Amino acid sequence: MGETTVTVKRRIAGQLAGVGAITILISGPATAGTTDGGAWAETSTGKVSVMSVAQPSPSKTWAGGATVEDAQDGTIRFTPALYERDLARGGMWKQTVIPGADAWNSRINDIATAADGSAFFVGDQGSDGEGVLIGRYVAGSWQLTPDTGLPAGTVEASLLSVSSASGRDAWAVGQGYTQDTFTQIPVVQHWDGRRWRSVRIPGSANWGLNQVKEVAPNDVWIVGVDYDTGQSVAVHWDGHRWTRTPTPAFPDSAILFDVAARTPTDVWAVGWSRDTDKQRPAGLAVHWDGVSWNQVPLPAGTFSLQAVALRPHGGLAVVGGNDDAAVGMTWTPATGWRSLGLPENDPQLPLGVSSVVSSGTHLTVGGWHYLSGDEGDSFASGAILTR
């Protein structure tokens, strides 16, 4: 980037089982109810823009992103940054020292945790054009390693999402470019416990892949967009083959940014859709019942949804953003949609949000404050919201 301010990218191209069956209405109008829950507490992370949140245990939460700095040559430099909050140790947010992070010009784009205590985070390709930043949580500490298994000739790649069933089985997805023609290509990587290998999904040459969720080694979902048609993509791995599952089509375009799975027959994905060219994107929520994807009505005026988290009793939390305010809602089969009441404390510094995680009744949302201008949104400060 050549600007002296950084344009905020809101992830546009760039878990609670056993709750029983859920009956979902997929037709008719939807409205947002009264605010769900209590007051939010906001922690400023200063120059760190928060892009992902995760909970390795009920008491511990991580928030990852990047320190945004103006380099001496006028470009913007990102340094991977991670915050930790442990309710068993006072509950204060503290920045975690990551050995070797200063050597990387990269963000932490996503964090994944697994039941065996392992964790991963993923970032961007190094300036040398070789590996992509990978963080592995081993024996209570983070270790940085480059993923050098990219397709030959891949440059400027970013892994946008990671998900793992264990420390020996993980998936990561994102995008990169070919070195010779600078054509955008999808990137799919699989970790087998020893190294990362590239995986090719048949028919995916012109897809943009935004998020992956591994429920089990034979149950993996990836969502994004098909640039050939402009429509959203949802593809499933059953341990043997990849199958594209049809998603609701729209007259103009649609895209999915995030996916969360409770069971093989209870999977949610969110994004946006448009019925006409240049229309203000409308929020999109879809549900997989084991047979098909069905659109779930959102309150009128809902803008793009960026992230979804599962909550107790079959519920959801979703966050996203519009032109001048953040969007946050919860949903349950009994109450429908309710506003999260995300704080907008300073109209001069709107809130942008791109990640949410839930533990019982508690929620953590990651984001930033930004300045709006004619040339786009410029980063002002990072934020972690808890409730």
Legacy VTK file of the C-alpha trace (Angstrom):
# vtk DataFile Version 3.0
C-alpha trace
ASCII
DATASET POLYDATA
POINTS 387 float
0.000 0.000 0.000
1.297 3.440 -0.913
-1.021 5.616 1.173
-0.013 7.121 4.494
-3.294 5.878 5.959
-4.561 2.346 5.734
-7.862 1.568 4.096
-9.920 -0.754 6.252
-10.781 -3.993 4.459
-14.006 -5.504 5.748
-13.372 -9.026 4.514
-15.177 -8.574 1.247
-13.256 -11.024 -1.045
-10.620 -9.413 0.818
-19.967 -24.206 19.021
-22.508 -26.048 21.133
-23.906 -29.363 19.913
-26.895 -31.358 21.036
-29.592 -28.696 21.099
-32.051 -30.746 19.075
-33.832 -29.999 15.855
-34.505 -26.389 14.833
-37.532 -25.262 12.881
-36.710 -22.194 10.776
-39.130 -19.905 8.998
-37.713 -19.027 5.598
-40.473 -16.819 4.219
-42.254 -13.663 5.280
-40.888 -10.416 6.753
-38.451 -10.286 9.648
-38.069 -7.531 12.211
-35.475 -6.777 14.875
-36.696 -6.958 18.448
-35.492 -5.033 21.472
-31.857 -5.042 22.479
-30.534 -8.418 23.620
-28.372 -8.455 26.763
-26.633 -5.818 28.863
-24.046 -3.098 28.404
-20.854 -3.467 26.408
-17.353 -2.827 27.734
-14.872 -1.539 25.159
-11.111 -2.008 25.347
-8.984 0.082 23.010
-6.076 -1.693 21.346
-4.555 1.488 19.961
-2.677 0.834 16.737
-3.791 -2.814 16.646
-6.726 -3.451 14.310
-8.616 -6.517 15.616
-9.662 -8.928 12.868
-10.392 -12.231 14.642
-11.521 -13.470 18.053
-11.475 -17.019 19.429
-11.949 -18.834 22.735
-9.612 -21.749 23.532
-11.456 -22.309 26.838
-14.526 -20.918 28.639
-12.324 -18.526 30.633
-9.779 -17.525 27.978
-10.273 -15.384 24.849
-7.840 -14.358 22.121
-8.118 -11.345 19.833
-5.793 -11.197 16.828
-5.016 -8.627 14.169
-2.125 -6.360 13.276
-0.323 -3.282 14.474
-0.726 -0.636 11.766
2.361 1.516 11.257
3.492 4.133 8.746
6.857 2.994 7.400
9.626 5.461 6.585
9.156 4.924 2.848
5.513 6.065 3.065
3.965 2.608 2.901
1.937 0.853 5.553
3.442 -2.003 7.545
1.482 -4.637 9.441
2.956 -6.525 12.397
1.025 -9.565 13.719
-0.487 -8.802 17.119
-2.423 -10.875 19.647
-4.305 -10.000 22.833
-5.381 -12.432 25.560
-7.994 -12.219 28.295
-8.158 -14.844 31.056
-11.078 -14.563 33.468
-9.246 -16.891 35.855
-6.390 -14.362 36.071
-8.154 -11.073 36.574
-9.974 -10.725 33.264
-7.831 -7.880 31.853
-6.860 -7.780 28.181
-3.088 -8.092 27.772
-1.008 -8.094 24.609
0.829 -11.372 24.075
4.460 -11.339 22.973
4.827 -13.450 19.820
8.501 -14.342 19.249
9.540 -13.484 15.692
6.452 -11.403 14.848
8.500 -8.289 14.058
10.034 -10.099 11.065
6.623 -10.414 9.374
4.706 -7.784 7.414
1.393 -9.549 7.957
-1.924 -9.506 9.739
-3.495 -12.241 11.844
-6.573 -12.806 9.713
-8.171 -15.672 11.630
-7.665 -17.885 14.689
-8.869 -21.470 15.165
-8.975 -23.583 18.315
-9.503 -27.324 18.773
-10.735 -29.543 21.582
-7.252 -31.034 22.144
-5.914 -27.602 23.204
-4.137 -26.867 19.934
-4.680 -23.701 17.929
-3.632 -22.020 14.692
-3.700 -18.549 13.236
-3.146 -17.531 9.613
-1.944 -14.387 7.884
-0.351 -13.030 4.723
2.470 -14.065 2.424
5.899 -12.710 3.283
7.466 -9.929 1.280
9.965 -12.430 -0.131
7.083 -14.040 -2.051
7.531 -17.379 -0.326
5.564 -18.684 2.641
2.367 -17.435 4.268
2.364 -16.639 7.978
1.130 -19.508 10.171
0.980 -19.475 13.948
0.796 -22.786 15.862
-0.034 -22.941 19.548
2.184 -25.648 21.006
2.744 -26.441 24.709
1.265 -23.132 25.828
3.119 -20.804 23.457
2.840 -19.537 19.887
5.352 -20.585 17.224
5.533 -18.819 13.857
6.254 -20.868 10.737
5.859 -20.127 7.020
3.421 -22.200 4.973
5.614 -22.979 1.971
3.149 -25.364 0.325
1.563 -22.760 -1.955
1.153 -23.541 -5.658
4.322 -22.662 -7.553
4.399 -19.033 -8.684
1.862 -17.768 -6.138
2.457 -14.193 -4.953
0.723 -11.774 -2.577
-1.321 -14.588 -1.043
-3.446 -14.185 2.082
-4.977 -16.961 4.133
-8.235 -15.463 5.372
-9.545 -18.351 7.459
-8.374 -21.413 9.354
-10.241 -24.215 11.118
-8.966 -27.341 12.862
-10.292 -30.566 14.315
-7.009 -31.153 16.147
-3.341 -30.250 16.064
-2.905 -32.909 13.364
-5.736 -31.854 11.044
-6.486 -28.295 9.905
-7.684 -26.407 6.836
-6.955 -22.859 5.673
-8.356 -20.893 2.729
-7.752 -17.572 1.031
-6.505 -16.147 -2.214
-3.363 -15.235 -4.093
-2.156 -14.216 -7.546
-0.136 -15.879 -10.285
3.308 -14.379 -10.652
3.300 -14.268 -14.453
-0.200 -12.885 -15.226
-1.244 -11.608 -11.778
-4.488 -13.522 -12.106
-6.359 -14.052 -8.849
-6.489 -17.676 -7.717
-8.071 -19.474 -4.745
-5.779 -20.971 -2.125
-6.768 -24.077 -0.139
-4.266 -25.588 2.312
-4.433 -28.711 4.470
-2.307 -29.476 7.553
-1.674 -33.186 8.186
0.291 -32.780 11.405
3.627 -32.406 9.627
3.260 -29.863 6.846
0.845 -27.779 4.799
-0.108 -28.999 1.331
-2.107 -27.292 -1.410
-5.450 -28.818 -2.312
-7.336 -28.165 -5.523
-11.138 -28.126 -5.460
-12.505 -29.119 -8.900
-14.161 -26.182 -10.660
-12.803 -23.580 -8.242
-10.348 -21.785 -10.531
-12.314 -18.518 -10.407
-13.664 -18.650 -6.884
-12.916 -16.326 -3.990
-12.723 -18.312 -0.744
-13.409 -16.472 2.506
-14.039 -18.967 5.284
-13.565 -22.628 6.230
-15.120 -24.630 9.058
-13.911 -28.129 9.928
-16.505 -29.927 12.034
-14.661 -33.251 11.653
-12.057 -34.673 9.250
-14.935 -35.854 7.025
-17.116 -32.766 7.469
-15.596 -29.511 6.166
-17.368 -26.450 4.743
-15.868 -23.623 2.666
-17.805 -20.512 1.572
-17.098 -17.582 -0.720
-18.054 -16.344 -4.179
-17.959 -17.616 -7.774
-16.550 -14.749 -9.838
-17.798 -16.291 -13.084
-21.442 -15.961 -12.009
-21.226 -13.419 -9.207
-23.119 -15.827 -6.946
-22.157 -17.263 -3.580
-20.330 -20.572 -3.146
-20.692 -23.246 -0.474
-18.668 -26.425 -0.949
-18.453 -29.491 1.307
-15.743 -32.124 1.934
-17.001 -35.530 3.120
-13.568 -37.081 3.523
-13.472 -38.312 -0.080
-14.667 -35.577 -2.435
-15.673 -31.925 -2.665
-19.313 -31.190 -3.533
-20.672 -27.764 -4.362
-24.072 -27.302 -2.705
-26.445 -24.838 -4.426
-27.025 -21.616 -2.484
-29.858 -19.109 -3.034
-29.267 -17.155 -6.263
-29.975 -13.438 -6.689
-30.619 -11.355 -9.823
-27.289 -9.520 -9.499
-24.818 -11.089 -7.059
-24.158 -12.596 -3.641
-21.214 -13.545 -1.452
-20.689 -15.492 1.768
-18.072 -14.390 4.299
-18.455 -16.754 7.244
-19.783 -20.201 8.114
-20.497 -21.931 11.441
-21.630 -25.525 11.978
-23.334 -27.023 15.016
-24.142 -30.438 13.519
-24.104 -31.900 9.988
-27.732 -30.747 9.630
-27.395 -27.342 11.306
-24.959 -25.088 9.431
-25.179 -21.295 9.052
-23.486 -18.883 6.635
-23.693 -15.101 6.295
-22.754 -12.437 3.747
-24.625 -10.105 1.433
-26.719 -10.105 -1.748
-27.821 -7.641 -4.442
-30.837 -7.711 -6.734
-29.613 -4.912 -9.025
-26.250 -3.551 -10.113
-24.797 -0.976 -7.693
-27.580 -1.628 -5.182
-26.593 -1.171 -1.555
-25.828 -4.767 -0.477
-28.413 -6.412 1.734
-27.437 -8.720 4.572
-27.700 -12.430 3.799
-28.172 -15.366 6.192
-28.617 -18.940 4.960
-29.117 -22.261 6.770
-28.167 -25.810 5.747
-30.543 -28.488 7.048
-28.610 -31.455 5.679
-30.390 -31.315 2.312
-30.395 -27.718 1.038
-29.485 -24.117 1.816
-32.434 -21.871 2.678
-32.444 -18.121 3.096
-33.468 -16.844 6.536
-35.184 -13.415 6.484
-33.325 -10.539 8.146
-34.760 -7.280 9.485
-35.344 -4.705 6.738
-32.300 -2.518 6.127
-29.719 -5.010 7.442
-26.421 -4.390 5.679
-23.595 -6.824 4.950
-22.962 -9.496 7.588
-19.325 -10.424 8.123
-19.296 -13.035 10.893
-21.521 -15.538 12.677
-21.109 -17.377 15.991
-23.216 -20.153 17.501
-24.983 -19.528 20.821
-26.885 -21.759 23.289
-30.369 -23.106 22.575
-29.893 -23.084 18.810
-29.086 -19.377 18.747
-26.752 -17.181 16.714
-24.855 -13.928 16.950
-24.026 -12.034 13.750
-22.026 -8.865 13.155
-21.236 -6.703 10.165
-21.412 -3.110 9.082
-23.054 -0.441 7.033
-21.989 2.936 5.730
-21.842 4.659 9.114
-22.552 2.134 11.872
-21.852 -1.413 12.982
-24.472 -4.165 12.779
-24.909 -6.719 15.548
-27.841 -9.064 16.160
-28.741 -12.293 17.909
-31.272 -14.897 16.776
-33.100 -17.768 18.429
-35.954 -19.912 17.090
-38.168 -18.570 19.901
-37.471 -14.825 19.739
-36.249 -14.186 16.201
-33.786 -11.351 15.590
-32.753 -8.922 18.328
-30.282 -6.055 18.233
-27.008 -6.430 20.140
-26.919 -2.675 20.733
-23.275 -2.308 19.723
-21.943 1.017 21.052
-21.498 3.995 18.753
-19.897 6.389 21.213
-18.321 8.857 18.799
-20.017 9.748 15.478
-16.672 11.069 14.204
-15.094 7.628 14.693
-17.586 4.981 13.522
-17.172 1.389 14.657
-16.327 -1.382 12.209
-16.653 -5.025 13.288
-15.650 -8.254 11.556
-15.519 -11.019 14.173
-17.592 -12.420 17.019
-17.257 -15.341 19.435
-19.708 -16.639 22.032
-19.257 -18.550 25.299
-22.549 -19.196 27.045
-24.221 -15.822 27.504
-20.957 -13.904 26.994
-19.932 -12.319 23.698
-16.670 -10.856 22.379
-16.569 -8.720 19.222
-13.406 -7.588 17.445
-13.108 -4.463 15.332
-11.771 -0.948 14.937
-12.758 2.707 14.733
-12.242 4.492 11.454
-12.434 7.852 9.723
-14.611 8.133 6.618
-13.337 10.136 3.657
-13.734 10.545 -0.078
-11.039 7.927 -0.697
-12.497 5.335 1.684
-12.255 4.461 5.351
-8.954 5.004 7.169
-7.977 3.171 10.346
-8.029 5.147 13.609
-7.788 2.618 16.456
-8.584 -0.989 17.335
-11.334 -2.158 19.672
-12.410 -5.253 21.611
-16.009 -5.272 22.839
-17.138 -7.647 25.598
-20.471 -8.301 27.231
LINES 2 389
14 0 1 2 3 4 5 6 7 8 9 10 11 12 13
373 14 15 16 17 18 19 20 21 22 23 24 25 26 27 28 29 30 31 32 33 34 35 36 37 38 39 40 41 42 43 44 45 46 47 48 49 50 51 52 53 54 55 56 57 58 59 60 61 62 63 64 65 66 67 68 69 70 71 72 73 74 75 76 77 78 79 80 81 82 83 84 85 86 87 88 89 90 91 92 93 94 95 96 97 98 99 100 101 102 103 104 105 106 107 108 109 110 111 112 113 114 115 116 117 118 119 120 121 122 123 124 125 126 127 128 129 130 131 132 133 134 135 136 137 138 139 140 141 142 143 144 145 146 147 148 149 150 151 152 153 154 155 156 157 158 159 160 161 162 163 164 165 166 167 168 169 170 171 172 173 174 175 176 177 178 179 180 181 182 183 184 185 186 187 188 189 190 191 192 193 194 195 196 197 198 199 200 201 202 203 204 205 206 207 208 209 210 211 212 213 214 215 216 217 218 219 220 221 222 223 224 225 226 227 228 229 230 231 232 233 234 235 236 237 238 239 240 241 242 243 244 245 246 247 248 249 250 251 252 253 254 255 256 257 258 259 260 261 262 263 264 265 266 267 268 269 270 271 272 273 274 275 276 277 278 279 280 281 282 283 284 285 286 287 288 289 290 291 292 293 294 295 296 297 298 299 300 301 302 303 304 305 306 307 308 309 310 311 312 313 314 315 316 317 318 319 320 321 322 323 324 325 326 327 328 329 330 331 332 333 334 335 336 337 338 339 340 341 342 343 344 345 346 347 348 349 350 351 352 353 354 355 356 357 358 359 360 361 362 363 364 365 366 367 368 369 370 371 372 373 374 375 376 377 378 379 380 381 382 383 384 385 386
